[in-house]
Amino acid sequence: AAYLPNEAATLESTIDAFLRLDYPADTQIILAYNTPVDMPIEERLRELAAADPRFVPLRLHGSTSKAENVNAGLAKVTGEVVGIYDADHQPDPDAFRRAWRWIADGADIVQGHCFIRNGNASWVAQTVAIEFEMIYSVSHPGRAGVHDFGIFGGSNGFWRTDLLREIRMRGSMLTEDIDSAIRSVQAGRKIISDRHLISRELAPTTLKGFTNQRLRWAQGWFQVAMAQIGPSLKAEGMTRRQKIGMAHLL
């Protein structure tokens, strides 16, 4: 999922990373994006699509959110499993193989490990890189072990296609990823955290960019907490252990 022009600079290298995936079955690489104006990179996207039928550029007129882009892209999906990525993410070649093993073993959603690949760009990016190691190496696996549920963080996450079509993303939520994950847990679905399922992304490099990102995340988490804490405590699909964990998280 992408918004242009903001993410135009990183888009082609991201597509190249997906075209290098080592996966033995059929794959689709769907770029669901919105842009207020025509962009020069769109001609390059058409060239890539003509050269490799796996790649499907999908421009969405009227879309205003990542949630709308994901939901529209989902309509084009033919596979049993969907991996969701932001425009700056570059998965390791074996990512889809690892995710499929979890899904085949009964998981409904698999959240991978997001590495920061520009940690040397500034002290802000370096701080985020350290923070992400704490989140994806300790917090997510730890929560799964203690509270018996994982969290989908918006990127490098894999869903059963039928579940994502059932849950969908809500465009009204600032953190639609967290909202969709919590609604999945409420329904009794299983979210796995795999610290060895790697994707590499870009961190904000300035204090202003970092502040804007975290204010949006804070507002989004607060919005989700207000909407989902009550339903979580009443959800028949959740165990007592999970309800305690969800109350602690929110």
N, C-alpha and C positions, 0 to 999 in steps of 0.2 A: 504494500500500500504506500502511495506517495502523493505528496503535494508539490506541484511545480508552480513557480520557479525555485522555491526554497531548496529542493533536494535534487535539482537537475545535475549538479556537479558530480555527485557521487553515484548517480543512477547506472551509468554504463558499467562501471567496475563491479557494482552489485550484480547486474545481470550476468556478467562474465563469470562471477563466482558460482551462480546457480547453474550455468551451462556446464560447469565442471563437476557437477554432482556425480558421485559414483553410486548409481542406483540401478538394480537389474531389471526393474519393471518400467512400464510406461510412466512418464511424468509430464505435467503441465507446469509452465512457469508463467503465471498470470500477473502482469503488472496492472493493478487497478489504481488509476491516478486521476486527479482532477487538477485543472489549471484554468485561471480566469482568461488567459490569452494563449494564442498559438505560440509554441516554443520551437526553436530550431532543432532541439534534440528529438522532437517527434518524428522527423524524417529519418533520423538514425534508428529510432525504435522500429519503424516500418521496415527498414533494411534488415535489421536483426531478425524480425519475424519472418521475412521472406527467406532468409538464409537457414533458419532453424525452426521447424514447425512446432517444436515444444514451447516456444515463446509466444505469448499472446498479450500484446499491449491493449489495454482497455481504458479508453478515456471516458470519464463519466461527467457529462454535462449536468450542472445543477447540484453536484455533490458539494457538501461543505464540511465533511468530517471523515476521519479514518473509518469510523463505523459504517458509514454509507458505502465507502469504497470496498471494504471487506465483504459486506452483504451483497453488493453487486457482483464482485468477483466470484463469490460463492455460487452464483447462478450458472457460471461457466464450468464449474468443477465437475469432472467425471470420475475421479478417484475415490477410494474408500477413506483416505486420510488427507487432511489439509494441513500444511505447515504455513504459519502466519509470520511474516517478517516486515519490519520497517525498511525504508529505502536505503538505509546506510548499513544494513546487516549483511555479512558475508559468511554463510555457513561453511563449516568444514565439509569436505567431500563425502564423509561417511555419515553425516547428520541424519539423513532420511533412513538409512539402514538401521541406525540405533533406535530411532523413534518407532519404526515399524515393529521392531522386536518387542518393545513395550506394549504397543497396541495389540499385537498378536497374542500377548500374554494376558490381556484383559484390561489394560488401562484405557480410559476414555480420553484423557488429555495428558500430554507429556510436556513439561517445561524444561528446556535446556539451560545451559550455562552461557551467559552473555559476557564475553570478554571486551574490555576497552582496548582498541587497537591504536589509539592516538594518545596514549598516556604520557608521552614525552612532549606533547605540544605545549603544555603550560602546567602551572601548579594546580590549576582548577581541574584540568583533565586527569592529572596524576592522582588527585584526591578522589575523584570519581572512580578511577580504576581500582583504587584500594577498597573503596566502599562497595563496589560491585563484587569484588572477591568475597567480601564478608557476606553479602546478600546471597550470592549463588552457591558459594561453597559451604556456608554455615547456616544462614537463616532459613533458606528454603528447604534444604534436606533436613534440618533440625525440626522445623515445624511439621514436616511430613512424618517424622519419627515420633514426635511427642503428641501432636494433635490429630494425626491420622488424616491429613488432607494437604494437598499442595495448592499453589496459586499460579495461574497463568498471568504472566507479566506483560503481555502485549506483543512480544516478539520472540522468535526462536521457540515457538510453542506449536504443538501438533495436536489436532483434534480429529476424532472420528467425524467424518463428514455429516453423517445423519444427525449427530448431536449438535454440531455447530448450526445446522439448518433449523434445528428445533429451538436452540437457545438464542441464536443471532446476537448481533451487537446493537446496542441501543445508542442512537445518535444523540440522545438527550443527556448522556452521561459523559463527563469530562474524562473519566478513566473507564471507558467502556470495557476494557480488558478485565479489570478487577471485578466489575459488575457481572460480566458473563461467567467468570470463574466461580464466583460465590453462588450464583444461581445454579450452576452445575453441581456444586457440592450439596446445596440444598436438595437437589433432585436425587441425591445418592450416587452421583457419578464419581469416578476415581481419577484423581489428578496425581501424576507421578513427577518427581523432581529428579533429573539426571544431570549431575555436575560434569559429566564427561561428554555430554552432547553439546558441542561447541559452536557458537556463532560470535563473530567479531564485529563490534559496532563503534561508532564515533561518540565521544563525550563532548559536552560543551567546553569550549576553551576559554571563555571569558566569564567573569563574575556575573555580568548582566544576563548572559545566556543561561547560566546555571540557575540564577534566581528566578527567571521567567519559567524555566522548566519545573522547578520545585514548587513554585506557587501554584502552578496548574495541577501538579500531582497532589498537593495538599488539599486543594479545593475539591479535586476529584475523589480522593479517599474520604473526605468529610461527607460529600454527597452520597457516596456508596454506603458509608456507615449509617447515615440517617435513614436511607431507604431499606437497608438489608439486615440491620441488627435484629429487628423484631421478627421478620420472616425466618431468619436463621435459627432463632431460639425456639420457634414453633415448628420448624421443618420436620416432617415425619421421616424424611430420607437421611437425616443426620443422627449420629449416635450422641450420647451425652458427652463423651470425650470430645467429639468434634464441635459441639455447641460451646463448650467451655473454651476451646481453642479459638473459635470464631469470635466470641465475646472479647477474648484477650487481644486478638488481632485488630478488631475494629475499634 
